[in-house]
Amino acid sequence: MDALDIISNIEQTKPYFQPIISAEEQAVIGYEVLGRIETKKGVESLGFFFHDETVPDEYRLEVDDYIREKAIQYILKDAKDHLLLFLNFNVNLLMLDRGEAFLTQLNRYKDHGLDFSRIVVEITEHDYSGDIHQLCHLINYFKALGIKVAVDDIGKGASNLDRIGLLKPDILKVDLEVLNNPSESHRDILYSLAMLARKIGASLLYEGVEDILHLNYAWRNGGRYYQGYYLARPKENFVDIDFCKQTLGAEFHQFILHEKTKIEAQYKLSENLNTRLVTTLKKVKHITELDQTLVHIAEELSDLSFRLYICNEDGFQESANVVKQSDQTWALQPNYKNKNWSWRPYFLENIARMNYEKKGILSDLYSDIETDEIIRTYSFPMDNGLYLFIDISYAFLYEQDGLLE
């Protein structure tokens, strides 16, 4: 089917609605509008039509306007006036008239009870080829009218987090397809997006939820809203808002139990290391040379660590690195002395916490710069303003339940 077939049969086009589920209520909070067309073969998606840059702009605008009109009419018939309607826009086409045609369309339904706060405009930031500040002006105008704005396909293509920060959308929409890309560090990507959403006051909506693993990823990475075939496929009509409440409630319960197990394992490891280090440091009190002290500590913790070092409170390394060799012996790397690590995320915050709490801190999982393995670090306050850092090996974490997630 080509563009002419679609524009000639525009009355056969229609909106389909894919539910968007809230984590808070495990209920439908809105629908994304997706274009479909009735053909002899059945209902087909219009995605190819809207994304084909060779199709004349006026064709795409006309079909988009027609489908949007039908969707607005449908939602006004629905008694559940709190539901949101997510409307996709080609951002470059939207900017041709600065959204005037769209606002005219909305205003036609204002007297019929359309609340602009129910409308969510979806755009893809990395598709925009114009002046970002002009787009910012339009978004701010929409938001002033009560219209919400979502930026789609975050984490895909050439998404620019600085530009997204300028736009300050209400919703960041992340496609979980990123999990299927082995060349990407999806853990870091999702963590960065969760931090960005928090900083700009946006909600995270994860789309492409195709199975329970995707749902778990979304739940663990700050997802407020979820969308995907695992939850519901697009349909001609709205579904019952509580259609998945019982199922999601049960799945969330399992997620929570698993997280509690992980947290408990981390606390147990911290307590175990704290106890062992208190005992070990008493044993080595008589040793005055710092590197030799570190070697003795390393030998006591040989079952879990592969690297240790000692820093002062400003982040300057006072000792050599002590690193486990392939034959399980320990070797000193004196060239690390006097290096400064205060630039590392959370370094100074953790120093302050150790001073205040008078105990060690177990880090989150992260990729080690030198080994490229996933590790954790345990930091422990010593005497005389010194702090011990113990890098825990991937092999040890792998063998323990709850420590490698």
C-alpha positions, 0 to 999 in steps of 0.5 A: 500500500502506497501513500496515494492508496492511504490518502484516497481511502482516508475514511478507512483509517482509524485510531487504535488505543494502547493502554498505558499502566500506572505503577502506583495504581496498577491501572490504566491511566491513558492510551497512546493513539496509533494509526491503523487502516482497514484493508482487504488483508485486515487492519494494518499499521500506518507507522510506515506511512508517518515515518516515510520522509518521501511522503508529502508533508500535506498527506501525512498531516491530513491523515494524522489530523483525521486520526487524531480527530477520531481519537478525541471524539472517542475519548470525549464519549468515555465517562472516565474523564481522568484518562490521558490521550497520548498523541504522536507528532512528527516534531518537524511537521508540528513546527511548520505552523508552531502547532497552530492547526493542532491547537485549533483542533483542540479548541473546537472540542473545548466547549464539548468538555475537552480538558487540555490536561488530558492531552499528552503530546509525544515528540521525538527530540532526536528527529528535530532538525530546527532550532531547539530554543524554538521548540522549547518555546512551543513546549512551554506554550503547550504546558502553559495551556495545560497540555502535557509533553512527552519525549519519545524514544529516549536512549535510542538514536541520537538522543541528547540529554542536554537538549532534553533537559532544556525541553523539560518534558513532563514524561520521558518515554524509554523504549526497552528495546535498548535491553536487546542491544548487546553493544550497549550498557543498558544498566548505565543507560537506564540509570542515567535516564532515571537520574535525568528524569528525577533532576528535571521532574519528569515521570518515566514511561517504559514502552516495549514491555514484552515480557516479565523481565522487561517489566521488572527492569522498568519497575527497578529503574524508576518506571512510573508508567508501562506500555507494551504487548506483555500488558496489552496490545492496541485495540479499537476500544478502551479496556477496563481500567483495572484489567491487569490490577490483580496480575500486576499486584502479584508480580510487583509482590514478587519483585518486592520480595526479591528486592528485599532479599537482595537488600538483606544480602547486602546488609549481611555482607556489610556486617560480615566485612565490618566484623572481620575488619575490626578483628583484622585491624586489631591483629595488624595494629603493631605494623607501622608500615602502611603497605605491609598492613594492607598486605596482611588485610588482603590475605585475611580477605582473600576469599572475596577481594582482588584489590585493596588500597588506602586513602585519606579523607581528601581522596589522596591514596596513601598506600600502594594498590595491593592486587591479587595475582593469578597464583592467588598471591598478593602484589604491591603496585606502588605507582598508585600512591598519591593518586587522587580519587575525590573526583569519583561519584559519591567519594566525598559523600561516602567519606562523610557518611563513614565519619558520621556512621562510624562504619563501612559502606558497600557500593552499588554495582559498577563496571571497574575501569581496569578489569571491565568487570562488574564489581562492588567496593566496600569502604571502611574508616580506619584510624588517623583519618584513613579509609580502606577500600576493598574491591570485591571480585565478580567471582565472589558476587556471582556465587552469592544470592542477591549481590550481583543484581 
